[in-house]
Amino acid sequence: MVTTYTIASGKGGTGKTTLSVNLGTALASFGKETYILDADMGMANLGIVLGLENVPVTLHEVLAGKAHVSDIIYDGPEGVKVVPSGISLQGFQDADPERLRDVMKEIINHCEILIIDAPAGISRDGVIPLAIADEVILIINPELSSMVDALKTKILTELIGGKVKGFILNRATFENTEVSVKKIQEVLDLDLIGVVPEDPNVRRSAAYRQPIIIRYPDSPASVEIKRIAARLAGMEFDADSVKKKKEDKFLDRLARSMTKRGD
């Protein structure tokens, strides 16, 4: 049975695409047949993150009726399959977002898990990924504006008949923040899926066009992303090594510190 997750956020800059890429790569590394689809047709970044910005055919051409889905499936790290959108404004103008449903129907015949990287904000193009997924995962930064925008996205998703699985707090630190895990849970009434700490290796790996779980597999963000991916796959996360145990303690302290600030 195929499971489709849309990774969404109320605002841009939350790290949504980076998490989509890394979660998809981690799931593939666990042996799951995984596809990542870039549904952000206007501000596509998935291909850029993976060095696929110059591929000849993209989702734009399929949505314009000029190519087949089989033409736009590219190989990514760890065997993950990538369906990028184009960066051409003309391609964006020619694309029909309504065809995205048909694209997804064809893709799910070939995979176990489909990750959809949704556009940030609320727009016509952004509504479709929220509606067609089995579950939506919200990406939130520890900022009040991010939480408020995520709440809007949750409400919109529920209005159109979608289901929100929970949220991931991304770029969390020990420093004082505007909102805590507990406050987000209270406001959104959603489950916490994971807390990904601020990690300088995220930017370093981006410079190499590689997911952080590949470039820096033992870094704090990598460990938590793999933990989240294992949870999505219904698998136990192997944290037997000493280094992973240290990362677990770090993340536990981080989550507790943020929860206490909401008391």
C-alpha positions in Angstrom: 0.0 0.0 0.0 1.3 3.4 -1.0 1.4 6.3 1.6 1.6 9.9 0.4 2.9 12.6 2.6 2.8 16.3 1.7 5.5 18.4 3.4 4.0 21.8 3.9 4.6 25.1 5.8 2.7 28.3 6.1 5.7 30.4 5.1 8.9 30.1 3.1 12.3 29.5 4.6 11.3 26.9 7.1 13.6 24.2 5.6 10.7 22.4 4.1 12.5 21.3 0.9 15.6 20.3 2.8 13.5 18.1 5.0 11.6 16.6 2.0 14.9 15.7 0.4 16.4 14.2 3.5 13.3 12.3 4.6 12.9 10.8 1.2 16.6 9.9 1.0 16.4 8.3 4.5 13.3 6.3 3.6 15.0 5.0 0.5 18.1 4.0 2.5 15.7 2.0 4.7 14.7 0.0 1.7 11.5 1.8 1.0 10.7 2.5 -2.7 10.4 6.3 -2.3 9.7 9.1 -4.7 10.0 12.9 -4.0 7.9 15.2 -6.1 8.4 18.9 -6.3 4.9 20.5 -6.4 6.2 24.0 -6.0 5.9 24.9 -9.7 6.6 28.6 -9.3 9.6 28.5 -6.9 11.0 25.0 -7.5 14.0 24.2 -5.3 14.1 20.5 -5.1 16.1 20.0 -8.3 18.5 22.7 -7.3 19.2 21.1 -3.9 20.1 17.8 -5.7 21.9 19.3 -8.6 19.1 18.5 -11.1 18.2 22.0 -12.2 19.4 21.5 -15.7 17.6 18.3 -16.5 15.9 18.4 -20.0 12.4 17.5 -18.9 10.5 18.4 -15.7 7.1 18.3 -14.1 6.3 21.6 -16.0 6.4 19.7 -19.3 4.2 16.9 -18.0 1.6 19.4 -16.6 1.7 21.2 -20.0 0.9 18.0 -21.8 4.3 17.9 -23.6 5.9 14.9 -21.9 5.1 11.7 -20.0 5.6 11.0 -16.3 8.2 8.4 -17.2 10.4 11.1 -18.7 10.8 13.1 -15.5 11.8 10.4 -13.0 15.4 10.9 -12.0 17.7 8.9 -9.8 18.7 10.5 -6.5 20.9 9.4 -3.6 20.3 6.0 -1.9 18.0 5.0 -4.7 15.3 7.6 -4.1 13.5 8.7 -7.2 13.1 12.5 -7.8 10.4 14.3 -9.9 11.6 17.9 -10.1 9.7 21.0 -11.3 11.4 23.4 -13.7 12.8 26.8 -13.0 11.6 28.4 -16.2 8.9 31.0 -15.8 7.5 30.1 -19.2 7.3 26.5 -18.1 5.4 27.6 -15.0 3.0 29.6 -17.2 2.3 26.6 -19.4 1.8 24.1 -16.6 -1.7 23.1 -15.5 -1.8 22.4 -11.8 -5.0 20.4 -12.1 -3.0 17.7 -13.9 -1.0 17.0 -10.7 -3.6 14.5 -9.6 -3.0 12.4 -12.7 0.7 12.6 -12.2 0.4 11.4 -8.7 -1.9 8.5 -9.7 0.7 7.3 -12.1 3.6 7.6 -9.7 2.0 5.7 -6.9 1.9 2.6 -9.1 5.7 2.5 -8.7 6.4 3.4 -5.1 5.7 2.6 -1.5 6.1 6.2 -0.2 5.6 9.5 -2.1 6.9 12.7 -0.5 5.4 15.8 -2.0 7.2 19.1 -1.4 4.4 21.6 -1.4 4.6 25.4 -2.2 4.8 27.6 0.9 1.9 29.8 1.7 -1.8 29.6 0.6 -2.4 29.6 -3.1 -4.3 27.7 -5.8 -1.2 25.7 -6.6 -0.6 25.0 -3.0 -4.1 23.7 -2.2 -3.8 20.6 -4.5 -0.9 19.0 -2.7 -2.7 19.5 0.6 -5.8 17.8 -0.7 -4.3 14.8 -2.6 -2.0 13.5 0.2 -2.9 10.8 2.7 -1.4 13.0 5.4 0.2 16.5 5.6 3.2 17.2 7.8 3.7 20.8 8.8 7.3 22.2 9.1 7.6 24.9 11.7 10.4 27.1 13.0 10.5 28.2 16.6 9.0 31.6 15.7 5.5 33.0 16.4 5.0 33.9 12.7 5.8 30.4 11.6 3.4 28.9 14.1 0.6 31.3 13.1 1.1 30.5 9.4 1.2 26.8 10.1 -2.2 27.1 11.9 -3.7 28.7 8.7 -2.3 25.8 6.7 -3.8 23.3 9.1 -7.2 25.0 8.9 -7.1 25.1 5.1 -6.1 21.5 4.9 -9.0 20.4 7.0 -11.4 22.6 5.1 -10.6 20.9 1.9 -10.9 17.5 3.4 -7.2 16.8 4.0 -5.6 15.3 7.1 -2.7 16.7 9.1 -0.5 14.1 10.6 1.5 16.4 12.9 4.4 18.9 12.9 8.2 18.9 12.8 9.9 21.6 14.7 12.9 22.5 12.5 16.0 24.6 13.4 15.4 24.3 17.1 18.1 25.6 19.5 18.7 25.8 23.3 18.4 29.6 23.0 15.2 31.4 24.0 12.6 31.2 21.3 9.3 32.9 20.6 7.4 29.6 20.9 7.9 26.2 22.5 7.0 22.7 21.6 4.2 22.8 24.2 2.8 26.1 23.0 2.7 24.8 19.4 1.0 21.6 20.4 -1.6 23.7 22.3 -2.3 26.1 19.5 -2.3 23.6 16.6 -3.7 20.6 18.6 -1.3 18.4 16.7 1.2 15.7 17.5 4.9 16.4 17.5 6.6 14.2 15.0 10.2 15.3 15.7 12.5 18.1 16.7 15.3 18.8 14.2 18.1 20.9 15.8 19.8 23.8 14.2 22.9 22.3 12.6 25.6 24.2 10.5 26.1 21.0 8.6 22.8 21.5 6.8 24.3 24.5 4.9 27.6 22.7 4.4 25.9 19.7 2.8 23.8 22.0 0.6 27.0 23.5 -0.8 27.9 20.0 -2.0 24.4 19.4 -3.4 24.0 16.4 -1.0 21.5 15.6 1.7 22.9 16.1 5.2 22.2 12.5 6.0 24.6 11.5 3.3 27.3 14.1 3.8 27.2 14.2 7.6 25.4 11.1 8.7 26.2 11.4 12.4 25.4 15.1 12.8 22.5 16.0 15.2 20.1 17.0 12.4 20.9 13.8 10.4 20.2 11.6 13.4 16.8 13.2 14.1 15.8 13.2 10.4 16.5 9.4 10.2 14.5 8.9 13.4 11.6 10.7 11.9 11.9 8.8 8.6 11.9 5.5 10.6 8.7 6.6 12.4 7.0 7.3 9.0 8.1 3.9 7.7 6.8 2.2 10.8 10.3 1.0 11.7 12.4 1.0 14.8 15.3 3.4 14.7 18.7 1.8 15.5 20.4 4.1 18.0 22.9 1.5 19.4 26.1 3.3 18.7 27.6 5.6 21.3 27.5 8.6 19.0 23.8 8.1 18.3 23.1 7.7 22.0 24.8 11.1 22.6 22.6 12.6 19.9 19.5 11.2 21.5 20.4 12.8 24.8 21.0 16.1 23.1 17.6 16.0 21.4 15.9 15.0 24.6 17.4 17.9 26.4 16.5 20.2 23.6 12.8 19.1 23.5 12.6 19.4 27.3 14.1 22.8 27.4 11.6 24.1 24.8 8.7 22.5 26.5 9.6 24.1 29.9 9.5 27.5 28.3 5.9 27.1 27.5 4.9 26.3 31.1 
